[in-house]
Amino acid sequence: TAKPGVIIGKGGAGIEALKGKLTQYISS
């Protein structure tokens, strides 16, 4: 899993949001 800083560095705000939703889905 890429670190948030790396994702943001790539300018992947959409990926960051998707990753957040995925994490939320897994934790629930």
C-alpha positions in Angstrom: 0.0 0.0 0.0 1.4 3.4 -1.0 1.7 5.9 1.8 -0.7 8.9 1.7 2.3 11.3 1.2 3.4 9.4 -1.9 -0.1 9.4 -3.4 -0.5 13.2 -2.7 3.0 13.7 -4.2 1.7 12.1 -7.4 -1.3 14.4 -7.4 -3.7 11.6 -7.0 -6.4 13.3 -4.9 -9.0 11.0 -6.4 -6.9 7.9 -5.5 -6.5 9.2 -2.0 -10.3 9.6 -1.7 -10.9 6.1 -3.1 -8.3 4.6 -0.7 -10.2 6.3 2.2 -13.5 4.8 1.1 -11.9 1.4 0.6 -10.3 1.6 4.1 -13.7 2.6 5.6 -15.4 -0.3 3.8 -12.9 -2.8 5.1 -13.0 -1.5 8.7 -16.8 -1.6 8.8 
